[in-house]
Amino acid sequence: MNYKRNKLVQTRIEAWKAHCTRSKIHSNSGMYTQCDEYYRLLELGDSIIAHLMLAYANDRSGFWYELLHETVHGFGNKTGLRAIIFKDQYIAWNEWFQKGEDSQAPRWNNGIRAVTG
């Protein structure tokens, strides 16, 4: 069952990455985070965080931070970021993944970094 689950996650990640590649000409983050491929990953819940971080490590310029934010903090809880420094997003999420407690996951409310405990 674990093998099937891993294959499902990888298939959905690859589908989302393909969608993002097709949408690269758009500057609106909605093109990347409001699509079936994105929602199908969210359906899998927080059990795929490690899978997402592995993919994120290989593609630090994508909207992984937004997917992680909604996976950790709940569907519909987008960051609200207007200006994105992809490198900084990766650093924040990787630091949390490597060393942080669940409650310390990066969190933004309407584009403002929220204090985590």
Secondary structure, 3 states (H helix, E strand, C coil): CHHHHHHHHHHHHHHHHHHHHHCCCCCCCHHHHCCHHHHHHHCCHHHHHHHHHHHHHHCCCCCHHHHHHHHHHCCCCCCCCCCCCHHHHHHHHHHHHHHCCHHHCCCEECCEECCCC
